[in-house]
């Protein structure tokens, strides 16, 4: 008897017409299918919660089953968006610094951004990164927690000051199944002083809040847009359980620091701002409890309104500060963020380099290339095959986020 148990895989048998399939669920929201007859070629099998058994030797089963799993991961899909998904792990040959949409970002400060996935359970009409069900993206990405932690630790070694690990992906981080384990692994680094998470709050539970607090989370940044449920639904692009989110905020503030981080979209939630500030005033925190964001127009974002000028935005904050007696115009210093050792760039803008195409990109006309430990987003590369070696001209290098064009 060969029995294989997995933390991140679950199995269920199902039928599709005349086909007998085994659905393999990965990290709760991703999946692929295996053909039952392929599994039966190994031996009679039995599936259950996080395990599969074969009535043959472990040696025979392991080799063949691992081959089927590897093949299955090539067709991995996100159950939320329905998009094909790239799983990035330490044996994938995909660097996690450089792409910007996943992995790690160091903006030359003591705050390192950690981005474990790209999918989201909401479909916000103002989303700056085009996440959710109405996305125009072609692929999703999800990163192995151990790979993130390993590379994060290497990056932290270069820093002179205590570090903040800021889990702020282009999606909803609480959809990431090993989020508690990721927080725990980041906390193990002695240079980490703060761990924060950006979340829409809809997936919070008391147990999850307790688990995150015990794992070492410092602060939840919750992007609550309104105090009216209809307005929340409209802005979220889907049902938003406001009552639940408010209850979770009230519980979270007893266990963690909480910051409310609404995005103020002209014509949508302007008149909610004063009410949100009142909610924020009731939160006691070691950090600011309100982090109001100015809606900005982005090329690939959803732009239901025209952005306010920064002058107008800051003027509105100043007036509200006067009325509410609460500091609302914040700076990096309010969160202990300061300039720190710059991460060295292996190449810079206008350089001509050779790189290997290692994955599709977020959008259909893009690919991800790898060179010198960096991922590079390559434009207009739809027809270029994976594993091809290409010559690139680097057109962007800011903060070790690279974009290139075929030379």
VENSUL-V826490 format. One record per residue. N is the residue number from 1. RES is the residue in one small letter. OMEGA is omega in whole degrees, 0 to 359 (none if undefined). NEAR is the number of other C-alpha atoms within 12 Angstrom. Layout:
n={N | N}
res={RES | RES}
omega={OMEGA | OMEGA}
near={NEAR | NEAR}
This chain:
n={1 | 2 | 3 | 4 | 5 | 6 | 7 | 8 | 9 | 10 | 11 | 12 | 13 | 14 | 15 | 16 | 17 | 18 | 19 | 20 | 21 | 22 | 23 | 24 | 25 | 26 | 27 | 28 | 29 | 30 | 31 | 32 | 33 | 34 | 35 | 36 | 37 | 38 | 39 | 40 | 41 | 42 | 43 | 44 | 45 | 46 | 47 | 48 | 49 | 50 | 51 | 52 | 53 | 54 | 55 | 56 | 57 | 58 | 59 | 60 | 61 | 62 | 63 | 64 | 65 | 66 | 67 | 68 | 69 | 70 | 71 | 72 | 73 | 74 | 75 | 76 | 77 | 78 | 79 | 80 | 81 | 82 | 83 | 84 | 85 | 86 | 87 | 88 | 89 | 90 | 91 | 92 | 93 | 94 | 95 | 96 | 97 | 98 | 99 | 100 | 101 | 102 | 103 | 104 | 105 | 106 | 107 | 108 | 109 | 110 | 111 | 112 | 113 | 114 | 115 | 116 | 117 | 118 | 119 | 120 | 121 | 122 | 123 | 124 | 125 | 126 | 127 | 128 | 129 | 130 | 131 | 132 | 133 | 134 | 135 | 136 | 137 | 138 | 139 | 140 | 141 | 142 | 143 | 144 | 145 | 146 | 147 | 148 | 149 | 150 | 151 | 152 | 153 | 154 | 155 | 156 | 157 | 158 | 159 | 160 | 161 | 162 | 163 | 164 | 165 | 166 | 167 | 168 | 169 | 170 | 171 | 172 | 173 | 174 | 175 | 176 | 177 | 178 | 179 | 180 | 181 | 182 | 183 | 184 | 185 | 186 | 187 | 188 | 189 | 190 | 191 | 192 | 193 | 194 | 195 | 196 | 197 | 198 | 199 | 200 | 201 | 202 | 203 | 204 | 205 | 206 | 207 | 208 | 209 | 210 | 211 | 212 | 213 | 214 | 215 | 216 | 217 | 218 | 219 | 220 | 221 | 222 | 223 | 224 | 225 | 226 | 227 | 228 | 229 | 230 | 231 | 232 | 233 | 234 | 235 | 236 | 237 | 238 | 239 | 240 | 241 | 242 | 243 | 244 | 245 | 246 | 247 | 248 | 249 | 250 | 251 | 252 | 253 | 254 | 255 | 256 | 257 | 258 | 259 | 260 | 261 | 262 | 263 | 264 | 265 | 266 | 267 | 268 | 269 | 270 | 271 | 272 | 273 | 274 | 275 | 276 | 277 | 278 | 279 | 280 | 281 | 282 | 283 | 284 | 285 | 286 | 287 | 288 | 289 | 290 | 291 | 292 | 293 | 294 | 295 | 296 | 297 | 298 | 299 | 300 | 301 | 302 | 303 | 304 | 305 | 306 | 307 | 308 | 309 | 310 | 311 | 312 | 313 | 314 | 315 | 316 | 317 | 318 | 319 | 320 | 321 | 322 | 323 | 324 | 325 | 326 | 327 | 328 | 329 | 330 | 331 | 332 | 333 | 334 | 335 | 336 | 337 | 338 | 339 | 340 | 341 | 342 | 343 | 344 | 345 | 346 | 347 | 348 | 349 | 350 | 351 | 352 | 353 | 354 | 355 | 356 | 357 | 358 | 359 | 360 | 361 | 362 | 363 | 364 | 365 | 366 | 367 | 368 | 369 | 370 | 371 | 372 | 373 | 374 | 375 | 376 | 377 | 378 | 379 | 380 | 381 | 382 | 383 | 384 | 385 | 386 | 387 | 388 | 389 | 390 | 391 | 392 | 393 | 394 | 395 | 396 | 397 | 398 | 399 | 400 | 401 | 402 | 403 | 404 | 405 | 406 | 407}
res={x | x | x | x | x | x | x | x | x | x | x | x | x | x | x | x | x | x | x | x | x | x | x | x | x | x | x | x | x | x | x | x | x | x | x | x | x | x | x | x | x | x | x | x | x | x | x | x | x | x | x | x | x | x | x | x | x | x | x | x | x | x | x | x | x | x | x | x | x | x | x | x | x | x | x | x | x | x | x | x | x | x | x | x | x | x | x | x | x | x | x | x | x | x | x | x | x | x | x | x | x | x | x | x | x | x | x | x | x | x | x | x | x | x | x | x | x | x | x | x | x | x | x | x | x | x | x | x | x | x | x | x | x | x | x | x | x | x | x | x | x | x | x | x | x | x | x | x | x | x | x | x | x | x | x | x | x | x | x | x | x | x | x | x | x | x | x | x | x | x | x | x | x | x | x | x | x | x | x | x | x | x | x | x | x | x | x | x | x | x | x | x | x | x | x | x | x | x | x | x | x | x | x | x | x | x | x | x | x | x | x | x | x | x | x | x | x | x | x | x | x | x | x | x | x | x | x | x | x | x | x | x | x | x | x | x | x | x | x | x | x | x | x | x | x | x | x | x | x | x | x | x | x | x | x | x | x | x | x | x | x | x | x | x | x | x | x | x | x | x | x | x | x | x | x | x | x | x | x | x | x | x | x | x | x | x | x | x | x | x | x | x | x | x | x | x | x | x | x | x | x | x | x | x | x | x | x | x | x | x | x | x | x | x | x | x | x | x | x | x | x | x | x | x | x | x | x | x | x | x | x | x | x | x | x | x | x | x | x | x | x | x | x | x | x | x | x | x | x | x | x | x | x | x | x | x | x | x | x | x | x | x | x | x | x | x | x | x | x | x | x | x | x | x | x | x | x | x | x | x | x | x | x | x | x | x | x | x | x | x | x | x | x | x | x | x | x | x | x | x | x | x | x | x | x | x | x}
omega={177 | 180 | 180 | 180 | 186 | 175 | 190 | 180 | 172 | 187 | 173 | 180 | 181 | 179 | 175 | 188 | 179 | 184 | 173 | 185 | 169 | 177 | 179 | 183 | 185 | 179 | 173 | 188 | 179 | 183 | 167 | 181 | 170 | 178 | 180 | 183 | 176 | 177 | 180 | 177 | 174 | 181 | 175 | 187 | 177 | 180 | 177 | 181 | 176 | 175 | 170 | 181 | 175 | 179 | 177 | 181 | 180 | 180 | 180 | 185 | 187 | 184 | 184 | 182 | 177 | 177 | 180 | 178 | 180 | 177 | 180 | 181 | 177 | 178 | 180 | 178 | 174 | 182 | 180 | 182 | 184 | 185 | 171 | 189 | 176 | 176 | 183 | 180 | 189 | 175 | 184 | 184 | 177 | 178 | 180 | 168 | 174 | 186 | 179 | 183 | 178 | 175 | 185 | 174 | 177 | 181 | 175 | 176 | 176 | 175 | 181 | 180 | 182 | 187 | 186 | 183 | 182 | 185 | 183 | 180 | 174 | 182 | 190 | 184 | 181 | 188 | 183 | 184 | 173 | 177 | 178 | 188 | 182 | 182 | 174 | 179 | 178 | 183 | 168 | 177 | 173 | 188 | 176 | 183 | 181 | 178 | 177 | 183 | 180 | 181 | 176 | 181 | 177 | 180 | 181 | 179 | 183 | 187 | 181 | 185 | 171 | 192 | 166 | 171 | 185 | 181 | 184 | 184 | 173 | 183 | 182 | 186 | 181 | 171 | 181 | 188 | 181 | 184 | 180 | 179 | 178 | 177 | 181 | 180 | 178 | 181 | 181 | 179 | 185 | 180 | 181 | 179 | 185 | 168 | 180 | 179 | 169 | 182 | 173 | 173 | 187 | 183 | 178 | 169 | 178 | 180 | 180 | 177 | 178 | 182 | 179 | 179 | 181 | 178 | 177 | 178 | 180 | 189 | 170 | 173 | 188 | 186 | 178 | 188 | 186 | 175 | 179 | 186 | 180 | 179 | 176 | 179 | 181 | 183 | 179 | 181 | 180 | 180 | 180 | 183 | 185 | 181 | 180 | 182 | 179 | 178 | 180 | 176 | 181 | 178 | 183 | 183 | 174 | 184 | 189 | 165 | 181 | 175 | 174 | 187 | 180 | 170 | 183 | 183 | 182 | 178 | 182 | 184 | 179 | 185 | 176 | 191 | 181 | 179 | 178 | 178 | 177 | 177 | 180 | 180 | 180 | 182 | 175 | 186 | 173 | 182 | 173 | 180 | 175 | 176 | 187 | 183 | 176 | 176 | 180 | 177 | 177 | 183 | 183 | 178 | 174 | 190 | 182 | 181 | 175 | 183 | 173 | 171 | 178 | 179 | 180 | 181 | 181 | 177 | 179 | 177 | 181 | 179 | 180 | 175 | 180 | 183 | 188 | 181 | 184 | 179 | 183 | 176 | 188 | 176 | 178 | 183 | 178 | 181 | 179 | 180 | 182 | 177 | 180 | 184 | 179 | 174 | 182 | 176 | 179 | 174 | 185 | 182 | 180 | 175 | 172 | 184 | 170 | 181 | 179 | 176 | 186 | 182 | 170 | 177 | 178 | 184 | 192 | 183 | 185 | 169 | 173 | 176 | 179 | 175 | 176 | 176 | 179 | 170 | 181 | 176 | 185 | 180 | 173 | 184 | 185 | 186 | 182 | 185 | 173 | 182 | 176 | 172 | 184 | 174 | 186 | 168 | 181 | 182 | 176 | 179 | 185 | 178 | 181 | 170 | 191 | 172 | 180 | 175 | 179 | 181 | none}
near={19 | 24 | 25 | 28 | 18 | 19 | 17 | 23 | 29 | 27 | 33 | 26 | 25 | 18 | 15 | 14 | 7 | 9 | 15 | 19 | 23 | 32 | 36 | 39 | 32 | 36 | 32 | 27 | 32 | 37 | 34 | 35 | 34 | 34 | 27 | 29 | 17 | 24 | 33 | 24 | 18 | 30 | 25 | 21 | 27 | 25 | 27 | 21 | 22 | 23 | 22 | 33 | 28 | 27 | 21 | 22 | 19 | 20 | 17 | 20 | 29 | 24 | 16 | 22 | 32 | 19 | 18 | 27 | 28 | 20 | 17 | 28 | 30 | 22 | 25 | 32 | 32 | 36 | 26 | 27 | 30 | 26 | 32 | 32 | 36 | 36 | 40 | 35 | 25 | 20 | 15 | 21 | 24 | 41 | 39 | 50 | 45 | 41 | 40 | 38 | 39 | 42 | 45 | 43 | 40 | 38 | 30 | 28 | 31 | 36 | 39 | 49 | 39 | 46 | 43 | 48 | 43 | 44 | 45 | 42 | 34 | 38 | 33 | 37 | 31 | 39 | 36 | 28 | 34 | 34 | 39 | 35 | 28 | 27 | 34 | 22 | 29 | 29 | 35 | 43 | 43 | 47 | 42 | 35 | 35 | 24 | 31 | 39 | 37 | 25 | 32 | 40 | 26 | 19 | 37 | 36 | 23 | 23 | 27 | 19 | 24 | 26 | 37 | 38 | 44 | 40 | 42 | 38 | 39 | 40 | 39 | 38 | 40 | 41 | 35 | 38 | 28 | 32 | 43 | 29 | 28 | 38 | 41 | 26 | 28 | 42 | 30 | 23 | 27 | 18 | 26 | 33 | 27 | 36 | 41 | 40 | 45 | 36 | 38 | 44 | 43 | 34 | 28 | 33 | 21 | 24 | 16 | 29 | 34 | 22 | 23 | 34 | 32 | 18 | 25 | 33 | 39 | 37 | 39 | 46 | 38 | 41 | 39 | 48 | 47 | 39 | 31 | 24 | 23 | 20 | 27 | 33 | 25 | 23 | 35 | 36 | 25 | 23 | 20 | 30 | 27 | 28 | 20 | 22 | 30 | 32 | 20 | 31 | 39 | 28 | 25 | 36 | 33 | 21 | 28 | 36 | 35 | 42 | 42 | 46 | 33 | 39 | 36 | 36 | 34 | 26 | 18 | 29 | 33 | 28 | 20 | 26 | 37 | 30 | 23 | 35 | 35 | 23 | 29 | 38 | 25 | 22 | 29 | 23 | 24 | 18 | 31 | 32 | 37 | 43 | 36 | 39 | 34 | 32 | 32 | 26 | 22 | 17 | 11 | 18 | 25 | 29 | 23 | 23 | 21 | 18 | 25 | 22 | 15 | 15 | 13 | 14 | 25 | 21 | 17 | 25 | 30 | 20 | 19 | 25 | 23 | 15 | 15 | 21 | 16 | 25 | 25 | 37 | 27 | 23 | 17 | 17 | 15 | 17 | 29 | 22 | 25 | 23 | 21 | 24 | 23 | 24 | 30 | 22 | 26 | 24 | 32 | 25 | 23 | 17 | 22 | 21 | 28 | 23 | 33 | 32 | 36 | 33 | 38 | 41 | 37 | 38 | 30 | 23 | 21 | 31 | 40 | 52 | 45 | 38 | 33 | 22 | 24 | 38 | 42 | 51 | 46 | 41 | 30 | 21 | 31 | 23 | 16 | 26 | 18 | 23 | 19 | 20 | 20 | 28 | 24 | 35 | 26 | 34 | 25 | 26 | 29 | 23 | 29 | 35 | 37 | 40 | 39 | 40 | 31 | 30 | 20}
